[in-house]
């Protein structure tokens, strides 16, 4: 029987029995050395130190019991850059230009897949088949349901933990806001309005975070969608992008999602708005929660029980953790490897819902933006 845990409370669940440590550290191999994978840690003025940047290498550097053992990219310049930034931290880490050679040679426990959006599946399957204990794959999990299912199947058959980098799932604010809803602050959640603006409001590359946020709060399976893509993508009956680097090759989209528990969500993705517009409005019969994603600020607005013309507003204060974000994601992977009965917060099954919705958006657009059943 699998048990959910709070990924932000480390190193083990408070009500769980600590298992003996089986090894000093876990060997990580990184495939793909883009900025999200390899960006160096930043400097900070005293008394602070080692600003945590959102990169896998920087997060592994801060996480407990994980170390980079190898790294791989097709571009020699990126290999040299990684060595320059991180060589003193992991002097024995070996560089590769062929990920299959790395999987065969490097004796890896965890494989991080941080390549272009449409290339995740084969690398995940190969890592699981090669004996990796866990695979941490960048978002989107994949660009087709066939690929998501191959990834899930390979990991299940080989006993490999599969986690997807929908980073906000390791955010204290997301968990605190969801606990507020579960506790009845706004009544039963009924509607979600989510926005993703700026020139990089690309459905598959950047929109996936916001759509996953919708799924995180809906806590249900999507069943129907309708959508409309930006002009110029009329031929998109499937993903035809270039991996997420160029916004011109990945459409913005507006869509609607109906979940099996009755929650209704609207996703607004648009490239012609202010940069970094990312927010969620969560509504129920007794109030609303306004969550500003990057600012990590949330407000609950309810009606004064003594005067229906007055609104009461309070700020949700997330608990403070020294470990969160990608650092928590890597420490969670260690916990999941050592505690097979636990279930992570960003599993392949959860990430598959986001791919279902995005593929459903393409199907709806092809059919004149009518309501369609979620592809299965």
PyMOL commands that set and color helices and strands:
alter all, ss='L'
color gray80, all
select helices_A, chain A and resi 35-38+56-62+76-86+99-105+117-129+145-157+167-170+172-182+207-218+247-249+325-338+348-366
alter helices_A, ss='H'
color red, helices_A
select strands_A, chain A and resi 3-4+26-31+66-72+94-96+110-113+134-138+161-165+189-196+222-229+253-259+264-269+278-284+287-292+297-304+307-315+342-343+372-373
alter strands_A, ss='S'
color yellow, strands_A
deselect
rebuild
show_as cartoon
